[in-house]
Amino acid sequence: IAEALAPRAFRFDPFGLVSGYRAYLIYTGLAAKSNSELAKLGITRRDIPRIAAEAADLQIN
């Protein structure tokens, strides 16, 4: 899912800008889906922030 929404094109990530932008793309891509589309993927709206952060390799506390 994440690769389709925000492919990993950059290896250099100054100040986490690229990973932050990637998380944003993943988040907005998933948030734009309907509840039934999310259910087909096995996720809920509540999971979107965690999934976006994990897919972009961000640390969340």
BADREN-146666 format. One record per residue (C-alpha): residue in three letters; z, y, x. Coordinates in pm, whole numbers, plus 32768, in hexadecimal, padded with zeros to 4 digits. Layout:
# residues N
  code    pz    py    px
   ALA     Z     Y     X
...
***
This chain:
# residues 61
  code    pz    py    px
   ILE  8000  8000  8000
   ALA  806C  80F7  810A
   GLU  7F37  80C2  81E2
   ALA  7E55  810B  80B9
   LEU  7F10  824B  8066
   ALA  7F4C  82CB  81C8
   PRO  7EAD  820A  82E8
   ARG  7F4F  821A  843F
   ALA  7E50  82EC  84FA
   PHE  7F37  8392  85F5
   ARG  8010  82FA  8702
   PHE  80A6  8441  877D
   ASP  81A3  84D2  868A
   PRO  8235  861D  8702
   PHE  837E  866D  8654
   GLY  8337  8562  854E
   LEU  822F  8639  84A7
   VAL  812E  8525  8483
   SER  8225  8426  83FA
   GLY  82B3  852B  830C
   TYR  8158  857E  828C
   ARG  810A  840B  826C
   ALA  8248  83DA  819E
   TYR  81D9  84FC  80C1
   LEU  8082  845F  808A
   ILE  8119  830E  8034
   TYR  821B  83AC  7F4D
   THR  811D  847E  7E90
   GLY  8029  835C  7E79
   LEU  812F  8279  7DE1
   ALA  81C0  838A  7D03
   ALA  8066  83C3  7C6D
   LYS  8056  825B  7BF1
   SER  80C2  81FD  7A93
   ASN  81F8  812D  7A54
   SER  811F  7FFF  7A02
   GLU  805A  8025  7B46
   LEU  81A0  8038  7C09
   ALA  8223  7F05  7B52
   LYS  80EB  7E43  7BBA
   LEU  8145  7E9B  7D22
   GLY  82A9  7E27  7CE6
   ILE  834F  7F7A  7D0F
   THR  83F7  807D  7C33
   ARG  83FA  81F8  7C49
   ARG  8556  81E0  7CDB
   ASP  84C7  811D  7E05
   ILE  83BC  821D  7E5F
   PRO  8487  82F7  7F53
   ARG  850A  81C7  800F
   ILE  83B5  8122  8022
   ALA  8310  8262  809E
   ALA  8417  8293  81AB
   GLU  840C  8128  821C
   ALA  8291  8121  8224
   ALA  8289  825E  82F5
   ASP  8396  81D5  83E0
   LEU  848D  82E8  838A
   GLN  8605  82BB  83A3
   ILE  86C0  82F3  825F
   ASN  8839  82F8  823D
***
